[in-house]
Every structure is written in C-alpha cells, then in structure tokens.
Amino acid sequence: MAQALAVGDDGRVVAPVVTSLGHAGLRIDAPHLTMLCDPWMSPGGAFLGSWFPFPDNSHLRRADVLSADWVAISHEHLDHLDLDLLRELPERVRLVVPRYPAPEMTRRIRAAGIRNVLIELGSWERLALNDRGDWVTVIQELSPMCHDSAILVVAAGHAILHTNDARLSVAQLRRAAQEAGRPLDLMGVQMSGASWHPICYEYPPEVVASIGADKRIGKFKAVSRLLRAAPPRVVMPYAGPPCFLDPVLAHHNERMAPPGIFPDTAQAAAFLRSRLPGMAVEALMPGDRIDVGTGVVDRDPRWDGFSLAGSSPDGTLDTGLPDTLRDYLRQYAERRAAEVAAVYAANPDPPRGSGLAQRFADHFTELGALSDYFLHRIGMTVRFVVAGDDGGTWDVELGPSRCRVDLTGSTSHPGYQITVEARWLDAVLMGRVRWEDLFLSLRISAWRDPDRYNDYLVGLLKHADAGALAAVESFEAERNPNDSVVLTEGGHGWQVSRYCPHAGEDLTHGAVIRDGVLRCLGHNFDFDLATGECLNARCDPLVTRPLGSPAVAR
C-alpha cells in the first residue's frame, strides 16, 4: 500500500509532488505553483504518426491533470512540443521555452494558432514563477548544433532537473546544483535513444544488432558517469521509449529488448541500480507521483498487474518482449488505427506531373545558399531515391564549394543515399514537417560510403536557418585548441584538447580511452590518439600528443 504524500495542516503539499505524464512529461505541484513540462498526449502521436507514448497515457488527458499556471517546453521535437494539447490550454497559462539561435519552436507554436503568453529564456536566465521564491531556468547543450535544453525548477525550496533529451556536461550538472543552492532533489534522465541510426540503415542484421548494443550500453554508461559526478537525491529514468503503432513500423517495438536502442525505463532503472547502488532510483509509470521531499512514490492503480519488458539485475533481458506486452501493443495499435490512417490521408502520394522534382530542386537550391561553412564540411553528393508515381532518383551535390541538383541521378559515387516515399518527402517540401521529423519517423532507409556520421549534413537539414548555422560556425571558430587536459590509459599519458571539437564536451570528465582511441561520451565520437583524426564522424581533429612529444592535429 502506498504511503501518504507529505501535506500540511491545510491539506496542501509541503514539498513539490511530481507526477509522470508519460514519456518526458511531468506535472509539478508545489504550494504556490503548478507547472507542466513537455506534456505529450496527442492521440495522433508524433513524427508522421510513427511515435506514440509508451505505455498509453491517454487516461491523463483530462482537465484536472492539465490545469496549470505554466507549461515549460524544452525543444521543438513533437514528442515534447504537443501542439494539439497546447491549443486546448486556457489563455491564462503561460509558456516558457529556451531561446535558441533559430526561432523554430516559437514559429511552430504561433503557426498552430496558440496565443498564450510565450517567454523565451537564455541559458541560466532565471524567471520568477511567483512571489514566493519559485523560479525556473533552462540549460542548453553546449553546442548550438543541438537545440536541446534541460529545465531546472526550484519550487518550495526543492530542486527538480528535467533533462529530457539534453546531454549535459558534468560542469553544467554541478552548476545546476550550485544555482539551486542545494543538491538536486529529483533528476529525470533520458536513457532510450531517439535515433534513426542504425535501424534505418541498410546494414546486415548482425551489424544493426552490434551497433544498437553499443549505443544502448554507451548511453547507459554515460548517464551513470554523469550521475556519479553530481549525484541527485533521486534519479528517474524517463523520456522514452516510444512505441510504433503503424503496422509498417511495428517491428521496431522489438528493439525495446537487447540489443535494441529503445530500452524501457525498467531496464534503465535496473542498470542504474546495479551501477549506482547507493542512489535512489525510481521509474514512474504515467500517473505515478513522487513526493520530492520524502521520495515516497504513490502508484497509479491503472498499472496494477502491468509490467514493462522487464529486466534482470544487470539491466538485460534473456529473451525478447513477453507475449503480454506484444498483446498490449497490438490492442493499443487497434485503438489508434484511425489516427494512423489519417496521417496517410493527409499525406497522399503526389500524382505524376505534380511538380515534386522541381519543388525538390528549389528546396535544395535554397538550403545550399544558407551557409558556405556547412557546404564545405558536408562535401559530398547525397542521392535521394524517391518512391511513388512522381518520384525518381535525384542527386544533390552539397559542397565543398557549391550546391547543385541533378534530377537525372547520374552521379557515379554518391556518398550518401536516402530512400523515401514521395508522400513523406512532399510533406517536408510543403512545410508540413521538417527534415528531422522525417528522419525520426523512421520512414526512410539510408546508406553511406564511407560509413561515417556527418553532423553538418544533418545540421543543415534539421536547422535550415541561416542564423542557426551561423551560430554553429561561431561556436566552432571560437574554441581554443590550446586549452588541454592530461588523460591516462594503462600508465600512458596523453595531452589532448580539453573540449571535444564536435560539441564542446569537457573531456576532463567526459572521455574514456581504450586501445589508443579516445571516445567523447557526449555523442560517442571516437578519436585516434596517434593522429587526432575522428574515426566515426565528420569532425575537426583532436589536438593530441603523448606526454613528452609535440602536439598533433592532422
């Protein structure tokens, strides 16, 4: 039987109570504050009807749960920015969002007809939420290439860190505690990936499994190291995984089990308990509440008898998903079949002669004019194989010095290929969704040669904004490669750039070395310590030298 939550004589909560709304959604109730963070409950899911909250949180889409003074939204991904839900809020509710170099989130909110007061915050800028000392700030990722932010709420003298998808550095996490003036009382951590790699790439199954396993365990270990450096009183894994209810995508649900990249919160919690035995770890289901002052959890009776994929003490599963969970997902898909069908109806296959190819060419001509810096660093031809009556094979030369579209698809050796149905491509070209929405929908397949991640290609497509691209260029130009740190491996010392040349992660705390390769734990970029070369992505080299030798960066 659940223990009672701490309340005062007047029946009001003494410390904040945090309710899980499912996925990354939270509700914070404090004596003088009610706030929602990243609520996502849209019956139509997100990303072209591909993602849906798991498990189903629709029982929380009601007035008493959604009534609040404030709503804080971390970033523009549609599993965090639920425009349908925001449209239903009373106008008195105020919205808080980070101020990013590109105003995409603000544009999306206003284009949806939402007229609530909207307040943008810079990193570490405090906003008073009332006259009782409660406040909020946002903590953006170090590199402007990634528009992700954690949200720090201090209410009733307690500190709640809603990290959602943001990959904070150790320094940022420690500063959050300093800003709050106390150790963090509750910290939500995302431990389930939101990535189309490797599962949308044309790899053999064993390669997909191997890369997926590396990503899964890499994410788990990175979060564990972060928590050791600045431990909160209670840590809560959340913000995924989604589930996939379109029959075309339903096979991705199997990736909740190892070695898949979508572990559920039970597996994440089991891993944290095994690695951090002295830390309180709580996995909440939608509707569960935790008293931030006492750590007491009040479980939503809706989930009596329900279990997630389950895990052994080391966070792994011996088999795939249990049949009970497959049955649950099948029934959930039946309840959402009409919403999935509506996505297809809203995005019909363009008929022959619709002008899709010309829209494609115009789109990339415009993109290619946004940043010479990005073009130079992409430096490849990208082939699009577009399936449908008005499709074709179209090549886009993106740098190093120009952007050129070839609608005959005659390039002999493209460096990257994306295969996509015309209906989904047209949704991007017509502005109904953005490129990153399409990629996250998993409604593509891809290959690349060489098989290296190009952050600049993804950055150009996902931002598509001159100001955002210029912010990345400025950030990378201002880094001082002479700021260094000494790291060791097996008795050997290396002097390396203190900050990762990709996204600025402080390698003092955010790196591991094995077999002469340094891995930055911020985004798992690998660097050869002998040459400084990045081995698995397009990135500037790391300045590195063995102690007693001159520095190199080739």
C-alpha angles and dihedrals in degrees: 000000000000118000119242118265117246111265135168129238090273092056095251122127115265096203125026118280116212119205121197110232092187130267105020095333120124136176117205119200117186131160092269103017142062117184137168120208121201097332111190117182104133111150087216094058120215141282100038094323094303104112125055130176113267119244102021109267098182092117087072095056094101136112099257091055097042097043106109145142095230140021119201118197120192102200145341101269107123094234085066102028102058102184094182091056094045091053089061095055120106114255091245090070111098123215125218121196136164118261104240127184088254119050094218096128093050090047092052093049095049094041088057089061095251109151102176118130106279121202121191120204131198120220111295092001108140125222119195109227096194140342093272098079100266114138144166136210136175128231113205123203111265096248119060087217086084117053096201127125139184117223119222116199122186110193131162089355095304130111123226120184115199102191098169106165098344117117102214124195122234089252091054092049092050091048090052089060091047092050090050091049092228141053113288110269097201129012125184114208129193112225102162117082127240099204140127090206124120098000097063094043124100095246127137111265093253091055092049089051093049096048091043091052091050091050093047096050092038091057092046092050094045091054091047092053091048092051093049090055095055109008119201122212091247128014122201122194110213143126097094178194105303120203129228118231101171104098088227090063102029093104088072089070087075087067090077085081121068131308089026124106096233105074114172124237093262091061092045092049091049091053093049092049091051094048099035104035094168095054126091108238122188127181110198127203120213107289096021114128131207125199103225092205099053103019089233113151123212108201123217106241089218088083098051105134094011120117134182122229088295129222144220119239092273092053099255134117124227093210140013126277116322116250091244090061092046088053090050091052092047091053091045089052090052090054091052100039093106092052092050091048089051090058091056091046091052091051107044123180106268109245122239110282094027092128095246093143093053092047087051093050093047091048095054093042087059094045092049092058094057102080134006087191092061094043091055092051095045093050099166145095115252118205121208117200104196118195119207143070092292097034132107143153111292129178127207119197104209107188160262085175108351146018116235130170120212112192091187093066092224101146109127099211116021113187095215136023129197121189115199140158114256092237092062095042090051089053087061095044092049092049097245090123136004130243094258090051088055094048093047089049087068087222092131140068124213147178134187136198116228091032096232129126114247108204091186094059091051090042094053092049098043097044101033087176127115093215094052092048091048090052090056092049091050093047093052094044093052097054116112109222090192091070098097144173133202117239127180138210124184093338094314119115128212129190108212139166107286093223125052110249089225107058106347100259111170102245091199086083104007105063141076127193125212129164094348094309124112116210118200106216093207094079103349097256111165123215129193104232091207094059107010090236119148106238103196107029145033101267141132112269124263115247103238142159137166110249109275094027133093117266119259134197112168 
